[in-house]
């Protein structure tokens, strides 16, 4: 996965790809259109940007079309997103902790290390 966090729209596209990859833009667009009003060219542009970010890869499809696939498996990307979500919360807990006993801080540091390794 790219070092940049995928946007909400990119995660929606990744979820479709994880279930059905490789997919054409048409297939991705049809699936997104079920729950979101978005144009075909918007879906195409989003996939192109995701390729530039390293989130998806593409291979030639039929005619001039391309088939897109997620670069990483769902679990890997989801673990990274969870870690990015929890990191600021955990750091805030450490900063706001009134308890400074070394055993408690060591325990929190071990938990943080485990979260980073997800």
C-alpha positions, 0 to 999 in steps of 0.5 A, a space after each residue: 500500500 502507498 504511504 498515503 492513507 486511502 480516502 473513503 472513496 478509494 476504500 469503497 473501490 478497494 472493497 469492490 476490487 477485493 471481492 471481484 478483481 480483476 475488474 474493469 472500470 465498468 464493473 467498478 462503476 456499476 457496483 459503486 452506482 448501487 449506493 452512490 451517485 457518481 459518473 463513469 469518468 469520475 470512477 475512471 479518474 479515481 482508479 487512475 489516481 489510485 494507480 498513481 498512488 500505488 493502491 491498484 495495478 492494471 492490466 490490459 483487458 478487452 479492446 482498449 479497456 483495462 482490468 484493475 486489481 488491488 495491490 495489497 490484500 484486504 487484511 494488510 490494508 485494513 491493518 494499516 488503516 486501523 493502525 493509522 486510526 489508533 496511533 493518535 488515540 494511543 499517543 494522546 492516552 500516553 500524553 494525558 496519562 496522570 499515571 507515570 509509573 514505569 510498569 504502566 508506561 512499559 505496558 503501553 509501549 508494548 501494546 503500541 509496538 504490537 499495534 504497529 506490527 499489525 
